[in-house]
Amino acid sequence: MLDEKQYDVILDAKEERCPMPLLKLKLALAKMSEGETICVYATDSGSLRDIPHFLSLVGLPLLQQGELEGTFFFVTCKREL
């Protein structure tokens, strides 16, 4: 598993169907401060397309992406938009 202590926010969107992981990410980002990092966990395969695409549209970096035991994870850092 990932070392979750290195992230400011952990968003567990496992078992959520598309588009909920993306919507929850948007809400979490709105509450975060600049420079904070978030790790999103999702099991819906649509997240593999939706989350990286969203981050590229809004200019946020996809710092890490992968899959662990059937759960996808995405890490980004909030920057001023």
C-alpha positions, 0 to 999 in steps of 0.5 A, a space after each residue: 500500500 502507499 504511505 498515506 502519511 505523505 499526503 494531506 488529504 486521502 479521498 476514498 472513492 472506492 465502490 463509487 460509480 462514475 462520475 462520483 470519484 471525479 466529483 468528490 475530487 473536485 469538491 475536495 480540491 475546492 477545500 484544500 489549500 495551495 500546495 497540499 497533496 491529495 491521494 484518490 482511491 477508486 475502483 471504477 475503471 472510468 476513473 482511469 480516463 476521467 481523473 487524468 483528463 480532468 487534471 490536465 484540463 485544469 492544469 494540475 499535475 498527476 504526480 502518481 498513478 497506479 493500481 494496487 490490488 484492484 484499486 486505482 490511485 491518483 496523486 495530485 497537488 493543488 496549485 493556484 488556478 
